[in-house]
Amino acid sequence: MTKEKFKSGFVSIIGRPNVGKSTLMNQVIGQKIAIMSDKPQTTRNKIHGVYTTDQSQIVFLDTPGIHRPNSKLGDYMMKVAHGTLSEVDAILFLVDVAEGIGGGDRYIIEQLKSIKTPVILILNKIDQVHPEQLLPIITTYKDLYNFAEIVPVSALLGNNVTTMLDQIVRYLPEGPQYYPADQLTDHPEQFVCAELVREKILHLTREEIPHSIAVAIEDMKVEPNGVVHISAVIYVERDSQKGIIIGKRGALLKEIGKQARHDIETLLGSKTFLELWVKVKKDWRNQERVLRDLGFRNE
């Protein structure tokens, strides 16, 4: 009996904003490595999540939601999303069946027609629709594009995710194990910690704030007693936004820190002291040097 050869490869998760891409990857990995929010365009960088079994390793790229950009940061996000399409072994195109097909989905399908990479259609949020509604949705998408596979899932509940993973492996080549079996992401801990702080800001603030903030870890060190000390800066574009983030008598900033520290301690497995500062960097989303300093680089 011949031993089954190991398969490995890279898979991009694409879709319009807010369809559950980060939720799906966190469900697969079993740990939060990509932040989640009900606000669109939450993901700004390619997040590399690693899923490993005895037979295969899938490296997921969770890209920014594809949308029409309105700033240099938006341009960067779109270059990242489009750039991954030709770099990977398979593409997961995630759609929200509860909302139905929209102009954004049709726009993405048009982009897919120019590439040769196999595309697996993932019908997400099936827990929000009646099973009888799925067949006409599948037919609609089949008429628009020749998908390699179509898999209905619930990223939030985990329904059918195992089936999706089995389908993905079918399209991977034989290859090496790129990362150790226990490694879940290739991002440094500082990046994930900064993202967890940003997630709490997205949850706790309103319309004008979410896309005007960036978070940078200035210092991260482990004390001899095992406590992790983290100093992070929250950048905003206007003085008024700084006041909102800090809140009355510092209440909102304290709550952001409290919630972020809980997730960071879960991630690191260590008691954490988190110090947050808020600084104004006017119009940072349109300044290329600032974007580079904050880690937004086109590869």
TACOR-V975874 format. One record per backbone hydrogen bond with DSSP energy under -1.0 kcal/mol. NH is the residue of the N-H (numbers start at 1). CO is the residue of the C=O. E is the energy in kcal/mol with one decimal. If there is no record, write none. Layout:
BEGIN
NH&CO&E  NH&CO&E
END
This chain:
BEGIN
7&55&-2.1  8&173&-2.2  9&57&-1.7  11&59&-2.8  12&90&-1.9  13&61&-3.0  14&92&-3.1  24&20&-2.3  25&21&-2.2  26&22&-2.5  27&23&-2.0  28&24&-2.2  29&25&-2.8  30&26&-2.2  47&62&-1.5  49&60&-2.1  50&184&-2.8  51&58&-2.8  53&56&-3.2  57&7&-1.8  58&51&-3.0  59&9&-2.6  60&49&-3.6  61&11&-2.7  62&47&-2.3  63&13&-1.5  66&15&-1.5  73&285&-1.2  75&71&-2.5  76&72&-2.4  77&73&-2.5  78&74&-2.1  79&75&-2.2  80&76&-2.2  81&77&-2.2  82&78&-2.8  83&79&-2.3  84&80&-1.2  85&82&-1.0  87&84&-1.1  89&10&-2.8  90&10&-1.3  91&118&-2.3  92&12&-3.5  93&120&-2.5  94&14&-3.0  95&122&-2.5  97&124&-2.2  100&96&-1.4  106&102&-2.0  107&103&-2.2  108&104&-1.9  109&105&-2.3  110&106&-1.8  111&107&-1.4  112&108&-2.0  113&109&-1.1  114&111&-1.1  115&112&-1.8  120&91&-3.4  121&149&-2.7  122&93&-2.8  123&151&-1.9  124&95&-2.7  124&122&-1.1  126&153&-1.8  128&125&-1.9  129&126&-1.1  133&130&-2.3  134&131&-1.4  137&133&-1.0  138&134&-2.8  139&135&-2.4  140&136&-2.1  141&137&-2.0  142&138&-2.6  143&139&-1.8  144&141&-1.0  145&141&-1.5  147&145&-1.4  148&119&-2.4  151&121&-3.0  153&123&-2.9  154&159&-1.7  158&154&-2.6  161&158&-1.5  164&160&-1.9  165&161&-2.2  166&162&-2.1  167&163&-2.1  168&164&-2.1  169&165&-2.1  170&166&-1.0  171&168&-2.0  172&169&-1.5  175&6&-1.9  183&180&-2.0  192&188&-1.6  193&189&-2.7  194&190&-2.3  195&191&-2.2  196&192&-2.1  197&193&-1.8  198&194&-2.1  199&195&-2.3  200&196&-1.5  201&197&-1.6  202&198&-2.2  203&199&-2.0  204&200&-1.9  205&201&-1.3  209&206&-1.3  210&206&-1.0  212&209&-2.5  214&235&-1.6  216&233&-2.4  218&231&-2.3  219&231&-1.7  221&229&-2.3  223&227&-3.0  226&223&-2.6  228&271&-2.7  229&221&-3.2  230&273&-2.9  231&219&-2.8  232&275&-3.0  233&216&-3.0  234&277&-3.5  235&214&-3.3  236&279&-2.3  242&238&-1.5  243&239&-1.8  244&240&-1.6  245&241&-2.6  246&242&-2.2  247&243&-2.6  250&247&-2.0  251&248&-1.7  253&246&-1.8  254&250&-2.0  255&251&-2.0  256&252&-2.7  257&253&-2.4  258&254&-2.2  259&255&-2.5  260&256&-2.5  261&257&-2.5  262&258&-1.5  263&259&-1.5  264&260&-2.6  265&261&-2.6  266&262&-1.6  267&263&-2.3  268&264&-3.0  269&265&-2.3  273&228&-3.3  275&230&-3.2  277&232&-2.1  279&234&-2.5  281&236&-3.5  284&281&-1.4  286&283&-1.7  287&284&-1.5  291&287&-2.6  292&288&-2.4  293&289&-2.3  294&290&-1.9  295&292&-1.6  296&291&-2.9  297&295&-1.1
END
